[in-house]
Amino acid sequence: MSKIRIAVPTKGDRGMRDNVADVFARAPTFTIIDLVDGKAKEVRVEENTASSLKQGTGPIVAKSLTDMGVDVVVAGELGPGATTLLEMSGIKAIRVAPGVKVSEAVRRALDELGSTQ
């Protein structure tokens, strides 16, 4: 059984129907999707408590996602610091266009993951 946890920076609380936020660390929410054998088993939305900080949001968000056990981040824009921290934590970063539906972003991530394994 293949399990993977994906985090997507999102604009609201609509889960798989939400849209990918324009930015990673300052997204209002993160939609966390637990996949088993490529199918969503659990979807939850977490508030991004670091989004209102003046600076240092990237490292804080990267640490939070690491602590949540995230395997993959699917985002539109990722700063170099956040990208490095995610990579150091073993989290794969996959880029998609901001504004796409979370469901589409997850599908694209699965396609990319399938081609790299």
Buried (B, 14 or more C-beta within 10 A) or exposed (E): EEEBBBBBBBBBBBBBEBBBBBBBBBBBBBBBBBBEEEEBEEBEBBEBEBBEEEEEBBBBBBEBBBEEEBBBBBBBBBBEBBBBBBEEEEBBBBBBEBEBBBBBBBBBBBEBBEEEE
